[in-house]
Amino acid sequence: MIAVYVDPTEVRQGIGTTILQHAVALARTEYEGPVRLEATLNARDFYDRAGFREIKRSAVRRNEVDVPVVVMKYDG
């Protein structure tokens, strides 16, 4: 699992989009099916704009805290 975040002071500069495009390209070198990810709720719209679609809502445990996430996939 890889977690990627952009410093809040650096948002809306294309950094997240560049990282996401690179990650999807890397995934495509080894895998032909849909790319899936777990997004935090505040990142859901970012991934939606990038072509990912929500599959379901879930939670992951981080440091003994349940964190709500959105499971998303990209077929592009």
N, CA, C and O of each residue as an XYZ file, in Angstrom:
304
protein
N       0.839     -1.166      0.000
C       0.000      0.000      0.000
C       0.888      1.235      0.000
O       1.933      1.271      0.650
N       0.455      2.234     -0.735
C       1.165      3.502     -0.803
C       0.177      4.608     -0.437
O      -0.956      4.621     -0.920
N       0.602      5.513      0.398
C      -0.216      6.673      0.734
C       0.464      7.914      0.156
O       1.664      8.116      0.339
N      -0.302      8.731     -0.533
C       0.246      9.928     -1.161
C      -0.590     11.130     -0.728
O      -1.818     11.113     -0.800
N       0.094     12.155     -0.286
C      -0.570     13.388      0.122
C       0.201     14.571     -0.434
O       1.417     14.498     -0.613
N      -0.501     15.654     -0.707
C       0.137     16.903     -1.123
C       0.009     17.875      0.050
O      -1.049     17.982      0.669
N       1.086     18.569      0.341
C       1.084     19.565      1.407
C      -0.068     20.538      1.163
O      -0.204     21.067      0.059
N      -0.896     20.780      2.175
C      -2.050     21.674      1.984
C      -1.683     23.062      1.464
O      -2.507     23.720      0.829
N      -0.479     23.505      1.720
C      -0.077     24.825      1.218
C       0.274     24.793     -0.265
O       0.503     25.837     -0.875
N       0.316     23.595     -0.844
C       0.721     23.444     -2.248
C      -0.399     22.910     -3.147
O      -0.140     22.542     -4.293
N      -1.640     22.863     -2.646
C      -2.744     22.330     -3.443
C      -3.073     23.244     -4.613
O      -2.716     24.422     -4.630
N      -3.767     22.664     -5.595
C      -4.225     23.374     -6.796
C      -3.081     23.891     -7.664
O      -3.192     24.928     -8.317
N      -1.982     23.142     -7.654
C      -0.841     23.503     -8.493
C      -0.485     22.372     -9.465
O       0.516     22.455    -10.177
N      -1.311     21.313     -9.494
C      -1.068     20.208    -10.409
C      -0.175     19.113     -9.856
O       0.100     18.133    -10.548
N       0.283     19.260     -8.620
C       1.182     18.262     -8.038
C       0.470     16.929     -7.863
O       0.992     15.887     -8.258
N      -0.722     16.958     -7.271
C      -1.480     15.721     -7.059
C      -1.835     15.043     -8.368
O      -1.754     13.819     -8.475
N      -2.226     15.821     -9.360
C      -2.573     15.269    -10.671
C      -1.362     14.598    -11.307
O      -1.482     13.512    -11.874
N      -0.209     15.229    -11.216
C       1.019     14.654    -11.773
C       1.366     13.342    -11.077
O       1.713     12.360    -11.733
N       1.272     13.326     -9.755
C       1.559     12.101     -8.999
C       0.574     11.002     -9.383
O       0.974      9.858     -9.603
N      -0.718     11.345     -9.464
C      -1.739     10.354     -9.811
C      -1.525      9.799    -11.212
O      -1.613      8.588    -11.412
N      -1.248     10.654    -12.176
C      -1.004     10.182    -13.551
C       0.190      9.231    -13.593
O       0.151      8.216    -14.288
N       1.229      9.549    -12.867
C       2.410      8.681    -12.822
C       2.064      7.339    -12.166
O       2.482      6.286    -12.647
N       1.303      7.379    -11.075
C       0.928      6.141    -10.385
C       0.068      5.243    -11.277
O       0.268      4.029    -11.311
N      -0.881      5.832    -11.993
C      -1.730      5.046    -12.901
C      -0.886      4.464    -14.028
O      -1.078      3.309    -14.409
N       0.034      5.237    -14.561
C       0.920      4.727    -15.620
C       1.758      3.561    -15.110
O       1.939      2.572    -15.820
N       2.270      3.667    -13.884
C       3.031      2.553    -13.302
C       2.157      1.317    -13.132
O       2.586      0.202    -13.428
N       0.935      1.516    -12.658
C       0.018      0.381    -12.486
C      -0.262     -0.289    -13.822
O      -0.366     -1.514    -13.889
N      -0.384      0.484    -14.868
C      -0.680     -0.051    -16.205
C       0.476     -0.862    -16.794
O       0.247     -1.666    -17.698
N       1.699     -0.680    -16.316
C       2.818     -1.463    -16.846
C       2.742     -2.918    -16.405
O       3.335     -3.791    -17.039
N       2.016     -3.186    -15.324
C       1.968     -4.549    -14.781
C       0.556     -5.123    -14.724
O       0.386     -6.303    -14.419
N      -0.454     -4.310    -15.011
C      -1.834     -4.730    -14.762
C      -2.751     -4.054    -15.775
O      -2.608     -2.863    -16.050
N      -3.695     -4.817    -16.329
C      -4.584     -4.284    -17.358
C      -5.995     -3.977    -16.871
O      -6.760     -3.332    -17.587
N      -6.353     -4.418    -15.682
C      -7.713     -4.199    -15.181
C      -7.891     -2.825    -14.571
O      -7.012     -1.970    -14.680
N      -9.036     -2.614    -13.925
C      -9.297     -1.323    -13.301
C      -8.304     -1.044    -12.164
O      -7.899     -1.956    -11.443
N      -7.927      0.201    -12.019
C      -7.065      0.628    -10.917
C      -7.981      1.009     -9.767
O      -8.927      1.775     -9.952
N      -7.708      0.482     -8.584
C      -8.536      0.769     -7.417
C      -7.727      1.495     -6.363
O      -6.510      1.337     -6.259
N      -8.437      2.298     -5.582
C      -7.775      3.002     -4.482
C      -8.772      3.257     -3.366
O      -9.985      3.175     -3.556
N      -8.230      3.566     -2.204
C      -9.033      3.990     -1.069
C      -8.705      5.457     -0.822
O      -7.572      5.792     -0.478
N      -9.686      6.325     -0.996
C      -9.483      7.761     -0.832
C     -10.086      8.224      0.483
O     -11.136      7.738      0.905
N      -9.415      9.164      1.121
C     -10.036      9.806      2.261
C     -11.213     10.624      1.744
O     -11.256     10.986      0.568
N     -12.157     10.910      2.615
C     -13.365     11.606      2.174
C     -13.061     12.969      1.566
O     -13.733     13.391      0.624
N     -12.059     13.660      2.094
C     -11.745     14.984      1.551
C     -11.065     14.911      0.186
O     -10.992     15.926     -0.507
N     -10.560     13.737     -0.225
C      -9.900     13.581     -1.526
C     -10.827     12.979     -2.588
O     -10.443     12.864     -3.752
N     -12.039     12.598     -2.192
C     -12.949     11.925     -3.113
C     -13.192     12.736     -4.384
O     -13.128     12.187     -5.483
N     -13.466     14.020     -4.251
C     -13.769     14.846     -5.431
C     -12.568     14.960     -6.368
O     -12.736     14.999     -7.587
N     -11.362     15.014     -5.809
C     -10.144     15.049     -6.632
C     -10.086     13.823     -7.537
O      -9.864     13.942     -8.742
N     -10.287     12.647     -6.952
C     -10.231     11.417     -7.740
C     -11.407     11.316     -8.705
O     -11.256     10.798     -9.812
N     -12.561     11.801     -8.302
C     -13.720     11.816     -9.192
C     -13.426     12.660    -10.439
O     -13.746     12.252    -11.556
N     -12.822     13.825    -10.248
C     -12.462     14.674    -11.399
C     -11.428     13.997    -12.293
O     -11.357     14.287    -13.488
N     -10.625     13.096    -11.721
C      -9.597     12.390    -12.499
C     -10.150     11.153    -13.203
O      -9.405     10.450    -13.886
N     -11.451     10.876    -13.047
C     -12.057      9.757    -13.754
C     -12.313      8.525    -12.909
O     -12.811      7.523    -13.424
N     -11.988      8.569    -11.633
C     -12.283      7.446    -10.738
C     -13.749      7.518    -10.334
O     -14.323      8.604    -10.244
N     -14.351      6.359    -10.090
C     -15.749      6.294     -9.672
C     -15.858      5.527     -8.364
O     -15.178      4.524     -8.147
N     -16.729      6.025     -7.504
C     -16.930      5.401     -6.193
C     -17.570      4.026     -6.334
O     -18.547      3.851     -7.062
N     -17.001      3.056     -5.625
C     -17.556      1.700     -5.582
C     -18.338      1.507     -4.291
O     -19.463      1.008     -4.296
N     -17.715      1.916     -3.175
C     -18.369      1.764     -1.878
C     -17.654      2.634     -0.844
O     -16.563      3.152     -1.082
N     -18.302      2.773      0.301
C     -17.711      3.444      1.456
C     -17.236      2.356      2.416
O     -17.850      1.295      2.529
N     -16.155      2.634      3.087
C     -15.572      1.663      4.006
C     -14.810      2.416      5.089
O     -14.978      3.625      5.249
N     -13.980      1.701      5.823
C     -13.106      2.318      6.827
C     -11.832      1.495      6.905
O     -11.847      0.282      6.694
N     -10.740      2.163      7.207
C      -9.463      1.487      7.444
C      -8.995      1.881      8.829
O      -9.318      2.960      9.326
N      -8.238      1.003      9.440
C      -7.755      1.261     10.798
C      -6.340      1.823     10.720
O      -5.445      1.186     10.164
N      -6.142      3.000     11.271
C      -4.837      3.653     11.301
C      -4.551      4.072     12.740
O      -5.283      4.878     13.315
N      -3.490      3.526     13.313
C      -3.110      3.875     14.691
C      -4.283      3.744     15.659
O      -4.534      4.625     16.481
N      -4.993      2.621     15.540
C      -6.126      2.286     16.403
C      -7.330      3.219     16.248
O      -8.164      3.323     17.147
N      -7.409      3.893     15.099
C      -8.541      4.768     14.793
C      -9.134      4.327     13.460
O      -8.407      4.127     12.487
N     -10.453      4.177     13.417
C     -11.116      3.866     12.152
C     -11.268      5.149     11.335
O     -11.871      6.123     11.786
N     -10.708      5.127     10.125
C     -10.752      6.282      9.232
C     -11.696      5.951      8.077
O     -11.462      4.976      7.362
N     -12.755      6.738      7.876
C     -13.657      6.463      6.750
C     -12.951      6.730      5.425
O     -12.213      7.704      5.279
N     -13.196      5.838      4.462
C     -12.610      5.980      3.130
C     -13.662      5.683      2.073
O     -14.725      5.128      2.353
N     -13.332      6.068      0.862
C     -14.158      5.755     -0.303
C     -13.323      4.861     -1.195
O     -12.232      5.248     -1.614
N     -13.822      3.667     -1.494
C     -13.142      2.768     -2.425
C     -13.568      3.196     -3.825
O     -14.758      3.300     -4.124
N     -12.570      3.443     -4.681
C     -12.833      3.962     -6.016
C     -12.083      3.146     -7.059
O     -11.096      2.479     -6.748
N     -12.562      3.206     -8.312
C     -11.864      2.518     -9.394
C     -11.809      3.387    -10.634
O     -12.632      4.275    -10.852
N     -10.799      3.088    -11.434
C     -10.561      3.801    -12.682
C     -10.427      2.771    -13.791
O      -9.572      1.888    -13.718
N     -11.267      2.878    -14.822
C     -11.235      1.922    -15.920
C     -10.458      2.446    -17.126
O     -10.173      1.686    -18.052
N     -10.115      3.720    -17.126
C      -9.500      4.377    -18.279
C      -8.169      3.877    -18.707
O      -7.599      4.388    -19.671
